[in-house]
Amino acid sequence: MPADRARIGEILRTARRIAVVGLSPKPERPSHGVAAYLQRAGYTIIPVRPTGSVILGEPVQPSLGAAAATGPIDIVNIFRRSEYVAALMDDVLAVRPRLVWMQLGIRDDAAARRLEAEGIAVVMDRCLAVDHHSLGG
């Protein structure tokens, strides 16, 4: 975890709203399972994907900008392949979350450097649900 473990733990304890980019409506997909876990842990999830109406009882937003229009975003949780992360950076920077989490198998070192230079914590190639649980969530 590049970002300080204590800082990540504090963000996870105080965050309320998590935008899940690439959240699948299919229960068998990892993004769906992680988002459901986060809901059970007390977070409000905001599904972000170009299509769909409702996932896990929450209205789907077509972009991070639309998600942010519904309220502040504390964490952006990315379930898109690594090669698509760079295309999200302008929207992520406009939203200004406290933490960007790239799930297992997802990493973009250039994007991470850019976010960290802006004061946004970054975690790459880790599962938010697993780490939330191990940090005492």
C-alpha positions as CSV (number, residue, x, y, z in Angstrom):
1,M,0.0,0.0,0.0
2,P,1.8,3.2,-1.1
3,A,-0.3,5.4,1.1
4,D,0.3,5.3,4.9
5,R,-1.7,2.5,6.5
6,A,-2.8,4.8,9.4
7,R,-4.0,7.4,6.9
8,I,-5.9,4.8,4.9
9,G,-7.5,3.5,8.1
10,E,-8.6,6.9,9.1
11,I,-10.1,7.6,5.7
12,L,-12.0,4.3,5.8
13,R,-13.3,5.0,9.4
14,T,-14.5,8.5,8.5
15,A,-15.7,8.0,4.9
16,R,-19.4,7.8,4.1
17,R,-19.8,7.7,0.3
18,I,-17.9,5.5,-2.1
19,A,-18.2,5.8,-5.9
20,V,-17.7,2.3,-7.4
21,V,-16.5,2.8,-11.0
22,G,-17.4,-0.2,-13.1
23,L,-19.9,-1.7,-10.7
24,S,-21.5,-4.7,-12.3
25,P,-25.2,-5.5,-11.8
26,K,-24.2,-9.2,-11.9
27,P,-24.0,-10.7,-8.4
28,E,-21.3,-13.1,-9.4
29,R,-18.9,-10.3,-10.3
30,P,-16.2,-9.2,-7.8
31,S,-17.3,-5.5,-8.0
32,H,-20.9,-6.5,-7.0
33,G,-19.6,-8.5,-4.0
34,V,-17.3,-5.8,-2.8
35,A,-20.0,-3.1,-3.2
36,A,-22.5,-5.2,-1.3
37,Y,-19.9,-5.7,1.5
38,L,-19.3,-2.0,1.7
39,Q,-23.0,-1.4,2.0
40,R,-23.2,-3.9,4.9
41,A,-20.3,-2.0,6.5
42,G,-22.4,1.2,6.5
43,Y,-21.1,3.0,3.4
44,T,-23.4,4.6,0.8
45,I,-22.2,3.3,-2.6
46,I,-22.7,5.2,-5.8
47,P,-22.7,2.9,-8.8
48,V,-20.8,4.5,-11.8
49,R,-21.3,2.9,-15.2
50,P,-22.5,4.2,-18.5
51,T,-25.7,2.1,-18.5
52,G,-28.2,0.8,-16.0
53,S,-30.7,2.2,-13.7
54,V,-30.3,0.7,-10.2
55,I,-27.6,-1.6,-8.7
56,L,-27.8,-2.8,-5.1
57,G,-30.7,-0.4,-4.5
58,E,-28.7,2.6,-5.6
59,P,-29.3,4.7,-8.7
60,V,-26.6,4.3,-11.4
61,Q,-24.7,7.4,-12.3
62,P,-23.2,7.6,-15.8
63,S,-20.0,9.4,-14.7
64,L,-18.0,10.5,-11.6
65,G,-19.2,14.0,-12.2
66,A,-22.8,12.9,-12.1
67,A,-22.1,10.9,-8.9
68,A,-20.5,13.9,-7.3
69,A,-23.6,16.0,-8.1
70,T,-25.5,13.7,-5.7
71,G,-23.1,14.6,-2.8
72,P,-19.5,14.5,-1.9
73,I,-17.4,11.4,-2.8
74,D,-15.0,10.3,-0.1
75,I,-13.5,7.3,-2.0
76,V,-13.4,6.3,-5.6
77,N,-13.2,2.5,-5.9
78,I,-12.1,1.5,-9.5
79,F,-13.1,-1.8,-11.1
80,R,-11.8,-1.0,-14.6
81,R,-8.8,-2.5,-16.3
82,S,-5.5,-0.7,-15.8
83,E,-5.4,0.7,-19.3
84,Y,-8.7,2.6,-18.6
85,V,-7.5,4.3,-15.4
86,A,-5.7,7.2,-17.1
87,A,-8.9,8.2,-18.9
88,L,-10.6,8.6,-15.5
89,M,-8.1,11.0,-14.0
90,D,-9.6,14.3,-15.0
91,D,-12.9,13.3,-13.5
92,V,-11.3,11.9,-10.4
93,L,-9.4,15.1,-9.9
94,A,-12.6,17.2,-10.4
95,V,-14.4,15.1,-7.8
96,R,-11.4,15.4,-5.3
97,P,-12.0,12.2,-3.2
98,R,-9.8,11.6,-0.2
99,L,-8.8,8.2,-1.5
100,V,-8.7,6.4,-4.8
101,W,-8.7,2.6,-4.6
102,M,-7.7,0.4,-7.6
103,Q,-8.9,-3.1,-7.0
104,L,-6.9,-6.4,-7.4
105,G,-5.0,-6.5,-10.7
106,I,-5.4,-2.8,-11.4
107,R,-2.5,-0.4,-11.2
108,D,-1.4,2.8,-13.0
109,D,1.7,4.2,-11.5
110,A,1.5,7.5,-13.5
111,A,-2.1,8.1,-12.3
112,A,-1.1,7.3,-8.7
113,R,1.8,9.8,-8.9
114,R,-0.6,12.5,-10.3
115,L,-3.2,11.8,-7.6
116,E,-0.7,11.8,-4.8
117,A,0.8,15.1,-6.0
118,E,-2.7,16.5,-5.6
119,G,-2.9,15.2,-2.0
120,I,-5.2,12.2,-2.8
121,A,-4.2,8.9,-1.2
122,V,-3.9,6.0,-3.6
123,V,-4.1,2.2,-3.1
124,M,-3.4,-0.1,-6.1
125,D,-3.8,-3.8,-6.7
126,R,-5.6,-4.6,-3.4
127,C,-9.1,-5.5,-2.5
128,L,-11.0,-2.8,-0.6
129,A,-13.3,-5.3,1.2
130,V,-10.3,-7.4,2.4
131,D,-8.3,-4.4,3.6
132,H,-11.3,-2.8,5.2
133,H,-11.9,-6.0,7.2
134,S,-8.2,-6.4,8.1
135,L,-8.1,-2.7,9.3
136,G,-10.9,-3.4,11.7
137,G,-13.7,-2.1,9.5
